[in-house]
Amino acid sequence: MSALDKALDHSKNLGVDECEIVQIKRKILTVRITDSEIYELKNNFDENFGVRLIHDKKIASSQTSNGDEIHKAIDNSYQTISHLKPREFWNGLPFELKTKKNLEGVYDKKLDEINGIQASDIAQSMINYALDEKISAISGSLNIVAENFTLTNSHGLFETDKATYISGILNADSQVGESEVSGIGQGCCRTLDEFSPQQIGQDAKTMCIESINPKNCEAGEYAIIFEPYSVGEILAFVVASNFDFKTFSEKKSCFSNEFNKQIAVENFSLIDNPHTSQGIGSKPFDDEGVETKINRLVKDGIFSNTFSDLFDSYKENSKSTGNASRPGSPMGRSAESIPIALPHNLQIKTGDFSQDEIIKDTKKGLLVGRLWYTYAVNPIKGDFSCTARSGIRIIENGEIKNPGKSVRIVHNLKKLFQNISAIGSNEKNVIQWASLPSITPSIRVEKIQVTPI
């Protein structure tokens, strides 16, 4: 009998109504880059367990890293039950998963078995493609994760999932010209063959060099072309929370009163896609054992759905969309005892235009490759703020004229959705550090006010 089976039996002997146990075994290989060379190679192996008990509709939880002490974690949780408030709306953990989709492009034996030397070679390749006489320093990291996730509960549910992830990011700095500038390159996927260290290095170098000797951006209204990495920033830190069922139900989303209404231009569709190949958040079942499904949050501009887990959906007498998540850092899952509702892969449906075509069609605009300090200022109204500090190009009459200096953007999400004037065909996997993964092309948004910094 396995440790998990023994632990479930122990919970039954205590008379616990429901017990859920998650187990995660992870290998994390990290290569850190500083001053244009590999600074550190770190290899971590860990195993953790999370326990959630539900008894008399009261929910308690605990964690341990020792498989022989899961029963103690159960005892600790059980002892706190009497002090907790019952959640009368709770309607039970799921039973055995009836169907489970077999996903492609989410596990790679090569990544699972990769060693430090091979990882260092990949990181060095990232560096080599970013080197240039105009580049003064390169920094960044390469992260490779291989994990085995197991989820079981007292209703007979037992599911396992093997997954691999690889993500690289480089920052290239230059001191050529009047002021220091930088550029970023980023890439992430689930299999080694789809990962391009060369592209990461080239992107960081190109953005940095094209940012040298930036010109002032006059205060005023611009059409802004957000490149994929900056779109991912907005999706993760501004957009996602507005489609959380809990936020929506509590009237804290800027779209809470606009369900089934037009909230964006007709050619804009936002999807939570847990089944796409190479998606960082792709998985066949969520972290409560509910089957994942493609969820169309915005369909042809219409607010069509939200995402939820069991707790939040039960609270509103609704049904989970299969979005329970126990996020791990830097990617993948963890053994957090209590899951939260998160999108798996926020995906913007691609358009028909290349980025170059969008630029040629822009009279007065900015091309923004990178955003910083992106956060909601007034979430209920949809107001947010962000800063473009590098990777800015000034567009005049369809041509990139000059790199631009830093600007601050204070805008509104509802207005942004209504003023999308072009969607690119250049789809890319994006993930900010320890944040939500997305799959997005470039988008152009009209009537955005910018202020020079």
VOMAR-160587 format. One record per residue (C-alpha): y, x, z. Coordinates in steps of 0.2 Angstrom, whole numbers, padded with zeros to 4 digits, always signed. Layout:
residues N
YXZ...
***
This chain:
residues 453
+0000+0000+0000+0017+0007-0005+0031+0010+0007+0041-0005-0001+0026-0017+0001+0024-0011+0020+0042-0015+0023+0041-0032+0015+0026-0036+0026+0036-0030+0041+0050-0042+0037+0037-0056+0035+0029-0052+0052+0047-0053+0060+0048-0070+0052+0063-0066+0041+0066-0079+0028+0070-0067+0014+0070-0049+0012+0076-0038-0003+0074-0020-0005+0081-0008-0018+0075+0010-0021+0084+0022-0032+0078+0040-0036+0091+0050-0045+0093+0067-0053+0111+0072-0056+0116+0088-0065+0134+0092-0065+0143+0106-0074+0161+0109-0069+0173+0118-0081+0189+0127-0074+0200+0140-0083+0191+0138-0099+0174+0143-0092+0159+0136-0083+0164+0136-0065+0149+0128-0056+0132+0121-0060+0125+0108-0047+0109+0099-0047+0106+0085-0035+0090+0075-0031+0091+0060-0020+0081+0045-0015+0089+0030-0006+0084+0013+0000+0095-0003+0003+0089-0018+0013+0096-0035+0012+0090-0049+0024+0093-0067+0024+0088-0077+0039+0094-0095+0043+0106-0092+0029+0114-0077+0038+0115-0061+0028+0113-0044+0035+0110-0027+0027+0107-0008+0030+0102+0008+0021+0091+0023+0023+0087+0039+0014+0069+0040+0022+0056+0030+0014+0046+0030+0031+0060+0022+0040+0063+0006+0030+0055-0004+0043+0068+0003+0055+0082-0002+0043+0075-0020+0043+0074-0020+0062+0093-0014+0063+0098-0028+0051+0088-0041+0060+0095-0037+0076+0113-0041+0069+0108-0058+0062+0112-0068+0078+0130-0062+0078+0133-0067+0060+0140-0083+0052+0128-0093+0041+0132-0095+0023+0127-0113+0021+0129-0112+0002+0115-0098+0000+0101-0105-0011+0089-0090-0011+0084-0074-0020+0076-0075-0037+0057-0076-0040+0047-0066-0052+0057-0062-0068+0049-0073-0082+0056-0063-0097+0063-0045-0098+0071-0038-0114+0065-0021-0119+0080-0011-0123+0082+0003-0135+0093+0018-0133+0094+0018-0114+0081+0031-0108+0078+0048-0116+0064+0060-0110+0075+0075-0116+0089+0070-0104+0076+0066-0090+0069+0084-0092+0084+0094-0096+0087+0110-0086+0103+0119-0080+0103+0131-0094+0102+0118-0107+0116+0108-0099+0127+0124-0097+0124+0126-0116+0131+0109-0120+0146+0111-0108+0149+0128-0117+0149+0120-0134+0162+0107-0127+0173+0122-0122+0170+0132-0138+0176+0117-0149+0192+0115-0139+0197+0134-0140+0213+0138-0149+0227+0151-0148+0238+0137-0143+0227+0131-0129+0230+0139-0112+0217+0131-0101+0202+0120-0102+0195+0110-0088+0182+0096-0086+0164+0091-0083+0148+0087-0090+0137+0074-0080+0119+0070-0084+0110+0057-0073+0091+0052-0074+0086+0038-0062+0071+0027-0057+0077+0010-0050+0065-0002-0041+0070-0019-0035+0058-0030-0025+0059-0045-0013+0049-0057-0002+0047-0070-0016+0036-0058-0026+0049-0051-0038+0045-0033-0042+0055-0024-0056+0058-0006-0061+0069+0002-0073+0071+0020-0080+0087+0026-0086+0097+0041-0092+0115+0044-0095+0126+0058-0101+0145+0059-0100+0157+0073-0104+0176+0075-0102+0188+0089-0106+0206+0092-0103+0215+0104-0114+0232+0111-0108+0245+0120-0118+0261+0130-0113+0267+0133-0130+0284+0125-0133+0297+0118-0122+0285+0109-0109+0267+0109-0104+0256+0096-0113+0238+0091-0113+0225+0082-0122+0208+0074-0118+0191+0072-0126+0178+0061-0119+0161+0055-0124+0146+0046-0116+0130+0038-0121+0112+0037-0115+0102+0049-0126+0105+0067-0130+0104+0065-0149+0119+0053-0149+0130+0065-0138+0142+0076-0147+0150+0090-0137+0158+0096-0153+0168+0080-0154+0174+0080-0136+0180+0098-0138+0189+0094-0155+0197+0078-0148+0204+0087-0133+0211+0101-0144+0218+0090-0157+0227+0078-0144+0234+0093-0135+0241+0103-0151+0248+0087-0158+0257+0084-0142+0267+0101-0142+0286+0100-0142+0287+0081-0139+0303+0071-0143+0311+0058-0132+0305+0041-0134+0320+0029-0134+0319+0015-0122+0315-0001-0131+0302-0012-0139+0288-0005-0149+0272-0009-0157+0259+0002-0147+0243+0007-0155+0231+0010-0140+0217+0022-0145+0199+0018-0137+0201+0029-0122+0217+0020-0117+0210+0003-0121+0196+0007-0109+0208+0011-0095+0216-0006-0097+0199-0015-0098+0193-0007-0082+0209-0008-0071+0218-0024-0078+0207-0035-0088+0190-0035-0080+0195-0043-0063+0202-0058-0072+0185-0064-0078+0176-0062-0061+0170-0079-0057+0176-0076-0038+0193-0071-0044+0194-0086-0056+0188-0099-0043+0200-0093-0030+0214-0095-0043+0218-0077-0042+0215-0073-0060+0230-0075-0072+0219-0086-0083+0213-0097-0069+0221-0112-0076+0217-0108-0094+0198-0110-0096+0192-0116-0113+0210-0113-0119+0217-0101-0131+0222-0085-0122+0222-0072-0136+0224-0071-0154+0210-0079-0165+0203-0063-0170+0201-0056-0153+0184-0057-0144+0179-0049-0128+0160-0048-0124+0150-0042-0109+0136-0034-0118+0121-0028-0107+0109-0026-0121+0118-0014-0133+0110+0003-0137+0118+0018-0129+0129+0007-0118+0132+0015-0101+0130-0002-0092+0116-0008-0102+0101-0015-0092+0087-0028-0095+0090-0036-0077+0104-0036-0065+0103-0028-0048+0097-0044-0040+0083-0047-0053+0091-0059-0064+0089-0057-0082+0104-0050-0091+0112-0059-0106+0126-0056-0118+0141-0065-0111+0156-0070-0122+0171-0070-0110+0183-0073-0124+0177-0080-0141+0189-0080-0155+0204-0080-0143+0197-0094-0132+0193-0091-0113+0175-0095-0114+0166-0088-0098+0166-0078-0082+0154-0066-0074+0145-0068-0057+0131-0064-0045+0121-0075-0034+0132-0075-0019+0148-0080-0028+0139-0093-0040+0130-0101-0025+0147-0103-0016+0154-0113-0031+0137-0123-0034+0135-0113-0050+0123-0101-0059+0123-0082-0059+0127-0074-0076+0116-0059-0071+0130-0048-0066+0125-0042-0049+0129-0023-0048+0126-0009-0036+0136+0004-0045+0132+0023-0043+0143+0038-0046+0146+0046-0058+0135+0033-0068+0121+0021-0066+0114+0012-0051+0114+0015-0032+0105+0008-0016+0120-0001-0010+0113-0015+0001+0125-0029-0005+0128-0030-0024+0145-0036-0031+0149-0044-0047+0154-0033-0062+0153-0033-0081+0140-0022-0088+0148-0016-0104+0165-0024-0109+0165-0024-0128+0180-0029-0139+0173-0035-0156+0178-0023-0169+0191-0027-0183+0192-0022-0202+0205-0009-0201+0204+0010-0199+0216+0018-0186+0225+0027-0201+0227+0010-0209+0235+0002-0193+0247+0017-0192+0252+0015-0210+0256-0004-0207+0267+0000-0191+0286+0002-0194+0291+0006-0176+0278+0011-0164+0269+0023-0153+0251+0029-0154+0244+0031-0136+0228+0041-0133+0228+0042-0114+0235+0032-0100+0237+0036-0081+0240+0026-0065+0235+0009-0073+0235-0005-0060+0240-0023-0058+0257-0026-0051+0255-0045-0049+0237-0049-0053+0240-0068-0052+0254-0067-0065+0245-0054-0075+0259-0041-0073+0253-0022-0074+0260-0005-0075+0254+0011-0083+0260+0028-0088+0257+0037-0105+0260+0056-0100+0252+0064-0115+0244+0060-0131+0259+0050-0137+0264+0050-0156+0280+0042-0162+0277+0031-0178+0291+0027-0190+0288+0017-0206+0270+0020-0206+0270+0039-0202+0268+0049-0187+0284+0058-0185+0283+0067-0169+0274+0069-0152+0282+0059-0139+0287+0062-0121+0281+0052-0106+0284+0034-0105+0281+0020-0092+0274+0003-0098+0276-0012-0087+0269-0027-0096+0259-0043-0094+0241-0046-0099+0244-0063-0105+0257-0057-0117+0247-0043-0122+0232-0054-0128+0244-0065-0137+0252-0051-0146+0237-0041-0153+0241-0038-0171+0227-0027-0177+0210-0022-0171+0202-0006-0177+0185-0002-0184+0183+0014-0174+0172+0008-0159+0168+0020-0145+0159+0021-0129+0172+0024-0115+0171+0027-0096+0184+0032-0084+0179+0042-0069+0168+0031-0057+0174+0016-0066+0168+0002-0078+0160+0006-0095+0167-0001-0111+0165-0001-0129+0181-0003-0139+0191+0001-0154+0209+0005-0156+0221-0010-0154+0239-0013-0159+0250-0024-0148+0267-0029-0153+0283-0032-0142+0279-0019-0128+0294-0013-0118+0294+0006-0114+0304+0016-0103+0306+0035-0104+0301+0045-0088
***
